[in-house]
């Protein structure tokens, strides 16, 4: 039996490691930890049940327990700039933009991005600049050219909005896009000229 370079048969520790003699036996669910100078049975107990999905083993000050751990997320960015949003247009995939600003129609390849693997779209965050006026802009997340049901409604004189409602699943090869629509009265001069949308998968 060994722990690091500690040898139980000699009781000799490696450089910088605790020394002492390892116990011959221990109760189920216990493990050894360093006391600073010796290897000793830990006062913590390991859980005997199996962890649930996305759980990790942590210490809670009393015992070792399983705690939820959010898996790594992926993000897709869409954006436009330089000019005003049209009545119905689409943000550039990848957050590009340019002198022509938003994209129309949805058939344009730069208006959508393909999904590489099956996932769930968990939410969206939208930011745009805030001109004078109170024109509402609806940002709709499209899946394969049709509304997914996920939207963010943001007044043009606001700066940021988000949603976690109407989550939806996607498969490898599906296309995602962000459509922006003016949903209440207002002249071109009061619409945002810069917009970014972040999808969270």
Rosetta blueprint (number, residue, H / E / L):
1 X L
2 X E
3 X E
4 X L
5 X L
6 X E
7 X E
8 X L
9 X L
10 X L
11 X L
12 X E
13 X L
14 X L
15 X L
16 X L
17 X L
18 X L
19 X E
20 X L
21 X L
22 X L
23 X L
24 X L
25 X L
26 X L
27 X L
28 X L
29 X L
30 X L
31 X L
32 X E
33 X E
34 X E
35 X L
36 X L
37 X L
38 X E
39 X E
40 X E
41 X E
42 X L
43 X L
44 X L
45 X L
46 X L
47 X L
48 X L
49 X L
50 X L
51 X L
52 X L
53 X L
54 X L
55 X E
56 X E
57 X E
58 X E
59 X E
60 X L
61 X L
62 X L
63 X L
64 X E
65 X E
66 X E
67 X E
68 X E
69 X L
70 X L
71 X L
72 X L
73 X L
74 X L
75 X E
76 X E
77 X E
78 X E
79 X E
80 X E
81 X L
82 X L
83 X L
84 X L
85 X L
86 X L
87 X L
88 X E
89 X E
90 X E
91 X L
92 X E
93 X E
94 X L
95 X L
96 X L
97 X L
98 X L
99 X L
100 X L
101 X L
102 X L
103 X E
104 X L
105 X L
106 X L
107 X L
108 X L
109 X H
110 X H
111 X H
112 X E
113 X E
114 X E
115 X L
116 X L
117 X L
118 X L
119 X E
120 X E
121 X E
122 X L
123 X E
124 X E
125 X E
126 X E
127 X E
128 X E
129 X L
130 X L
131 X L
132 X L
133 X L
134 X L
135 X L
136 X E
137 X E
138 X E
139 X E
140 X E
141 X E
142 X E
143 X E
144 X L
145 X L
146 X E
147 X E
148 X E
149 X E
150 X E
151 X E
152 X E
153 X E
154 X E
155 X E
156 X L
157 X L
158 X L
159 X L
160 X E
161 X E
162 X E
163 X E
164 X L
165 X L
166 X L
167 X L
168 X E
169 X E
170 X E
171 X L
172 X L
173 X L
174 X L
175 X E
176 X E
177 X E
178 X E
179 X E
180 X E
181 X E
182 X E
183 X L
184 X L
185 X L
186 X L
187 X L
188 X H
189 X H
190 X H
191 X L
192 X L
193 X L
194 X L
195 X E
196 X E
197 X E
198 X E
199 X E
200 X E
201 X L
